Amino acid sequence: IMKTANGDNPMAHGKVAVLTIDVWEHAYYIDYRNARPKYISTFIDHLINWDYANAKLAGQPSGIEK
């Protein structure tokens, strides 16, 4: 887990992203207003492709079927 500030990108430091979420207000404010926790839970429950994230974590993203 890596937290960055001010738009810093972990990949610029040689890291590989397995899963990312944008929690700056511009990402959720129109739909969720100040309800950041609801935005995050919706993201986790409905938007993440867990098969892809698991394969990426295992180092096998090229073996994923669409």
QUIRADA-V604654 format. One record per residue. N is the residue number from 0. OMEGA is omega in degrees with one decimal (* if undefined). BURIAL is + if it has 24 or more other ideal C-beta (glycine too) atoms within 12 Angstrom, else -. Layout:
n=N omega=OMEGA burial=BURIAL
n=N omega=OMEGA burial=BURIAL
//
This chain:
n=0 omega=179.5 burial=-
n=1 omega=177.0 burial=-
n=2 omega=179.6 burial=-
n=3 omega=-179.4 burial=-
n=4 omega=171.3 burial=-
n=5 omega=175.8 burial=-
n=6 omega=177.0 burial=-
n=7 omega=-176.6 burial=-
n=8 omega=-179.4 burial=-
n=9 omega=-179.9 burial=-
n=10 omega=175.3 burial=-
n=11 omega=179.7 burial=-
n=12 omega=177.2 burial=-
n=13 omega=179.6 burial=-
n=14 omega=177.2 burial=-
n=15 omega=-179.9 burial=-
n=16 omega=173.2 burial=-
n=17 omega=-179.1 burial=-
n=18 omega=177.6 burial=-
n=19 omega=174.6 burial=-
n=20 omega=178.0 burial=-
n=21 omega=179.4 burial=-
n=22 omega=170.7 burial=-
n=23 omega=-174.3 burial=-
n=24 omega=-177.7 burial=-
n=25 omega=-177.0 burial=-
n=26 omega=-172.7 burial=-
n=27 omega=-168.0 burial=-
n=28 omega=-178.1 burial=-
n=29 omega=-178.1 burial=-
n=30 omega=-170.7 burial=-
n=31 omega=-175.7 burial=-
n=32 omega=-177.4 burial=-
n=33 omega=-176.2 burial=-
n=34 omega=179.4 burial=-
n=35 omega=178.5 burial=-
n=36 omega=178.3 burial=-
n=37 omega=176.2 burial=-
n=38 omega=-178.5 burial=+
n=39 omega=-179.6 burial=-
n=40 omega=175.6 burial=-
n=41 omega=178.2 burial=-
n=42 omega=-178.0 burial=-
n=43 omega=-174.3 burial=-
n=44 omega=-170.6 burial=-
n=45 omega=-171.7 burial=-
n=46 omega=-176.9 burial=-
n=47 omega=171.5 burial=-
n=48 omega=-174.1 burial=-
n=49 omega=177.4 burial=-
n=50 omega=178.6 burial=-
n=51 omega=-179.5 burial=-
n=52 omega=178.3 burial=-
n=53 omega=178.6 burial=-
n=54 omega=179.0 burial=-
n=55 omega=177.7 burial=-
n=56 omega=178.9 burial=-
n=57 omega=179.3 burial=-
n=58 omega=-176.5 burial=-
n=59 omega=-177.0 burial=-
n=60 omega=-178.6 burial=-
n=61 omega=-178.9 burial=-
n=62 omega=-177.1 burial=-
n=63 omega=176.8 burial=-
n=64 omega=178.5 burial=-
n=65 omega=* burial=-
//
